[in-house]
Amino acid sequence: MSDALLVLQISDQSFDEALLIERLVQQWGRPAQVYALTNSISSSLVSSRPERVVGILTENQDENKQKLLNIIEREQISAIIILDLYNYFINPLELNLLPVWLKDLETPIYAVDYFHLLAFKDDQLVLNPEVKLGSFEEGESPLPLDLDVQLLKPVLPVLPEQVTADHRVHLWNPLDSNIRSAAPQMREQLLESIEAKPNSKVITVFFDSILFSNALEKNILGFYFVSIEVLIFYLRQFPSQHFQLLIVGSSPPTGEVNAIPDLNVDIHYFSHITEDNYRTFLGSSDLIIANNNWSVLLLDAMTLEVPVCLLGNSVIQEFKDQDEEEKIITSTFQTDPSLHYLAMLMIKLNKWSFSLPIFQFITYPIPYLDPDFPETGLQSHALPYYLTDMFDDLSTIPIFQNLLFSESAIEAHQAFCRKLLKVTKSAKSFQAIKATHEPEAVK
């Protein structure tokens, strides 16, 4: 008889940690039936494994609580895994499931803390004190959580020296060990399925699901439409190379945005991420483009030693003075005429936005607070990526040139990834963690 694992995605505004479900299940160490209660954003990903039993949560907490209780009463649950528990502290009004509903259960409870936002103070779970919150008034803070829970801190991106010793906190190795060995076959299958020209290079664009959803609500989707055109502009700078541009997380535009034929670029749209196509896109890519610098995507790309570029934008529109009657465009560089047109198009498409600048730089889930645009190029934190100022062709073209065509630059990036990945040796698998914490569970 297999074990039963219950995965709970407690917040409506969460996605990244859902990408960790499969590797948690694989590291459980025994066959396990997975039950999952997820939000609508993650549902297509989580339910793409047909053997999982998946329920979609809504804003109706009473119905959600009943779904939870029905599973617990009907099934012999071996462990409960909570995703995105930090939202209890950061976005408490966006919770679909309340952690207090789990308080009196005897079932072991684990929580993934991918963003390293949680800590214990005495016997209660709290938000790390260095985390700055904009949703609370000065002097206020979220209430602690009294719940018997074991924290899984993924290494990477969490670094061992960041974690205070506590028997309830575990350094967890989240790497997908199979993704690298399967990459060549996945690339071959993908190129065949899209009928790619020989010797094509694959560029995959991942639009973060939460950021895309927020952009839709704020009416600032212009970033996404224009960023694709910006990428096409850069790929056209290498006319002798043919590219397959995969857009993941967005549907094709309904109107004609790019009127110039893409002589060396074929574009393919994939509106949803599934467990299988996520791995295929990663394993097939020569370069990945993202707009979130803390995603599980960056972790998996590092495992594959595939470089990631983040699209940043320092061209902003702001009010000229305190009267707020006239807006001006500010930039530290003079861009190519084509890119200048696209920057103006982005601003025009986002004219109803109250968010300025428009997706300048994304640290998720905590906003980047530095008012100045960061230095472009390699960012060498636990998760490496290359920051590009998307409308600055003089700084961006060399980055693409190196990452796509320079053997020495590509080898240097691969070596850098291998160096960072050595840190994961200090962490344990989920099976080893639960064996230490609950030795009777693996007998």
N, C-alpha and C positions, 0 to 999 in steps of 0.2 A: 504493500500500500504506500503510495507516495505522500509526501508532506504537502501541506497547503500553505501558501504564502499569500497574505493580504497586503496589497500595495495601495496606499492612500495618498492622493494628490490633493492636499487640503485647500489650495488656493485656486481661484479662477484666473489669476495672473501669474502663471508659472508654466514652464515647458522644459528647460534644460535638463533638470534632474530626471525627467522621464526617459532620457536617452541612456540612463544608467540601469534601468530595470533589468534588461537582458543580462548584463554582466553580473548583477547581484544574483539572479536566478542561476546562472551558470556556475557561480562560485558557492552556491548553497551546499554542494557536495552530495546531494541526493536528488532523485527525481522529485519534482515539486509541481503541483497544480497551482497556477497563479490566478488569483482573483484581484481585480484592480478597479478602484473607483477613481476616475480621472475627470479633468475638466474637458470642455469641448475642444480646446485648442490642441490638446495632446491625444485626443481619442483615436484619431486615425493612425497615429504612430503606435500607440499601445495595443490597439486591437488588430494590428497588422500581423500579429502572431495568432493564428486561428485557434490555437489550443488554449488561449487565455480567455477567462470569463471577465468581460469588461462592462462596467456600468458608467454612464455619463452623469456627472453631477450638475445641478442647476443652482439658481439663486435661492431655491426653496430649501432652507436648512432642515425643516421638519421631514420632508421627503428624503433628503440625503441621510439624515440620521436613521430613518427606518431602513433604507437600503443597507447601511452599515450593520445595524442590529440583525437584520435578516441573514446576512452572510455569517456573522459571528455565531448566531444561534443554530444555523443549519450545518455549518462546516466545522471540522476540527482544525482550527487554524494553528499552525506551528509557530508562526512569527508574523508580526505586523511591521511593515516598512513605511515610514512616513517620508514623503517628499516635500521639499520647500517649506519646512517648518519655520524658517525665518520669517515667513509672511505673517505668522501669528504676532510678531513684534512690529513688523514694518507696515503691513497693510491689513490690520485686523478686521476692517470692514469688508474685505474681499474674500473671506474664508467661506468655503462650501462645507467644510467639516471642522468641528471644534475639537481641539485636542482633549478637552476636559471629558469628552464622551468616552475616552479610552482609559480614564484614570483608575478605575477599579478592576480592570481586566488582569487576569493572571498570565495572559499570553505575553511572551517577550516582545518588546517594542524597540525597533531601531529607527534612527532618523539620519538621513544623509545631510551633511552640512557642506555642500560643495563650495559655497562661497565663503566659508569660514566666518560666519556671523554669530555663532552661538557659543556659549560657555556656561559652566556651572558656577554658581555662587552658593555655598553651603549645600543645601539639598534641592535647590531650585534651578531651573534652566533660565538663563537671562541672555540678553543681547550683549555681544562684545562691547565693552565701554567705549572703544575708539570709533565705533560706527556712529556716524552723524545722521540724524533723521530730520527730514524737512516736514514730516506730517504731524509733529508734536510741537506744542507751544514751549517756549523757553521755560526750563525748570521741570517740565513734564517728561515722563518716560514710560515705556510700555510695562505692564505688570509682569512679574516673573511667572513662570509656568511650573507648577508642581506636578510633575509627571515622571514616572520611573521609565527612563528612556536611555538607550545606549547610542552615543553619537558616533557616526562614521565620518571621519575627516579624510576625504580623498587626497592621496599624495601621488601625483600632483592634481590640482594646482596648489593645495595647501602644503606648506613647507614644514618639516618636522620641528624646526626651531620655533615656529609660531605657536605650537601647541603646548599648553600647560599640562603637566602630568596629572592624570585623574583616571581612576579605574572605570569611569563611565565614558571616557573619550578614547577612541581607537583610530590609529593611523591605518587607513584602508587603501589598498592598491586597486584602482579602478580600471587598469589598462585592459583592453580587449586583446588578448594574446593571439587570437586567430586572424585578426583583420589584416595583418601584414602578410602572412603566408598566402592568403586568398586574393591579395590585390592584383597580381598579374592576370589571373583567370577572370576576375571581375572586369578589369579594363578591356580585355579581349572581347568579352561578351557585350559590354556597353558599346564599344566602337562598332561592333557588328550590328547591333540592334538599331543604331542611329544612322547606319550606312555612311560612316565617316570616311573621308578621303584618306588615302595612305599617308602616314607620317603626320597626321593631325596632332596638335597639342590640345589637351582638354583643360579648359578653365571653368571651374564650377563656382557659381555665385549662390551663397546661402543667405537668404533673408530671414533674420531672426523672427520667429513666430510671434513673440510677445511684442517686439518693437513694431512689427508690421501691423498687428492688431491695434496698438496704441496710435500708430500713424493714421490708420483708418478712422478711428474715433476723432482724432484731432484735425482731420482733413488735410494732412500733409503727405499724401502719397506721392507728391512730385519728386521727392528724394529717390524713390525706387524707379520711376519711369526714366528719370534723367540719368541716374547712375549707370543703367544699362547702356545708354547712348554714350556716356563718358568712357565706359570700358571698350565699346566698339571703336571709339576714336583712338584709344591707345593701341589696340590690337592692329589697327590699320597702319600703324607706324612700322610694322614688320610685314610688308606685303608679300615677301617670298615664303612666309610660313602660313599654313592654313590652321584655323582654330575651330574647335567645337566649344561653343559657349553654352553651358548648362545653367539655366535659371531655376533655382529650387526655392519654392515657397511663394510663388506668384504665378498668376495666370497670364496668358498673352494679352497684350493691350488690345482693346477693341477697335482703336483707330490707328491710322498710319502715323507713327511717331518718327521713324527714321526713313526718309525718302530716298536716301542714297543707297544703291545696291551694296550689300556686304560681300565684296568680292572674295575676301579671305576669311569670313566668319559665318559659320552656321549656328543659328540660335535654336535652342530647344528649351521648352518650358515644362516644369514639373510642379504642379500646384501643391502636392502633398508629400510629406516625408513618411516613408514606412521603414521598418527595421531593415529590410533587405536593400531598398534603393539607397538608403543613407550610407550603408557600407559600400555599395557599388560606386556611388558618386565619389566618396572619399578615396577608395582604392584605385579609381580611374584617373584621378586629377594630377595634372602637372603643376597647377597653381589653384589655390582656393581664395575666393574673395568673400569677406564677411563684413558685418557692421556691428559686431559684438565682440569685445576683446576678452571675454571671460567664459566663453561657451565651452561645453563639452566637445564641440566641434574642434576647437583648437587643441585640446588634449589628444583627440584621435588623430588629427593631422600630424601632430608631433610624433606620435607613435609610428606613423607611416613616413615620417621625415619629409612631408610635403609642406612647402612654404605657404603661409597665409598672409594676405594683404587685407588690411582694414581700410575702408573708405572713410576718410575724414573730410570735413569741409570748413575751411577758415574764411571763405567768402561769405560775408554776412550782410544782412540788411538791418539797419537800426535807425532809431529816431535821431534827427540832426541835433535837437536840443530838448530841453525839458518841456517845451510847449507841445511836443509830440504831434506836430502838424505836418512835418516833412520827413520822409525817410531817405537815407543815403546808403550806398553800397560801400563797404570797406573791404580792402584786401591789401596784403603785404607784397603782392607781386602783380605783374602784368601778364595775363594769361593769353594763350593762343586764341585767335578770333573765334574759332569753332567752339572752344571750351567756354569762352566768354558768353557766347550765345546760349549754351546749355546752362550756365550758371544763372543767367537771366530767366531762362525758361523755368528752372527750378523755383526761383523766387516767385515768378508769375503763377505757377501751379500751386504754390503754397501761400497764396496771398491772404488766405483766411486764417493762417496760423498765428497763434499767440506765442509760439515757441521760437525764440531767437537765441543763438543761431540755429539753423536747421540741421539737426543731427551733426553737430560739429565733431563730437567724439563721444563714444558710448562706453561707459563702464557699467556693467550690469550685475546686480540690481541697484547698486548705489551710483548715482550720477557723478561724473567726473567734475570736481569742484574748481580746478585751476582755471582762472579766466583766460589765460593765454593758451594758444594752440600749442600742443606738445611738439617736440622735435620730430620730424619725419624720419623714416628709416626703421631699423630693427629695434624693437622694444624687448629687452632681455629679462623679463620677469620669468616666473615659473612656466608661463605659457608664452612662447615666442611668437611674435607677429611683426609684420612690417607696416608701419603707418604711412599711408599716402595722403597727401593733400590733393584731393581729386581734381581740382581745377588748375593745379600748378604743374604744367607739363614739364618744366625744366627740372623739377625734383622727382617727379613720378616716373617719367620715361626711363631713367637709369635703373630704377628699382625693378621695373618689369623686364628690362633688358637683362639684368643680372640673374634674376630668378628664373627666367625662361631659357636663356641661351648661354650663360657663362658657366662652364663646367666647374671652375674654381669656386665661384660663388655658391653654386648648388651643393658642391661637396662640403664647403664650409658650413652651410646651413644644416646639412645632414649630420655632420660631426657635432655641431652645437646641440641638436636635438638628442643625440645619443648621450651627450654629457649630462643634459638635464634629466633624462630618463633614468639615470643611475640612482637618482634620489628615491625612486619608487622601491628600491631594494630594502629601504628601512620600514616599509609598510607591509601589512599582512593581507591575505585574501579574506573574503567574508567568511569562508569556512573556518579558517584558523581563528578568526576573531570570535565567532560564536562558540567554537570548541573551548576557548579559554574562558569565555564568559559563562557558558552553559555547557559543561562537559557532558551532561546527560542527554543533550539534544542530538549528539552524533554517535551515540552508542548503537 
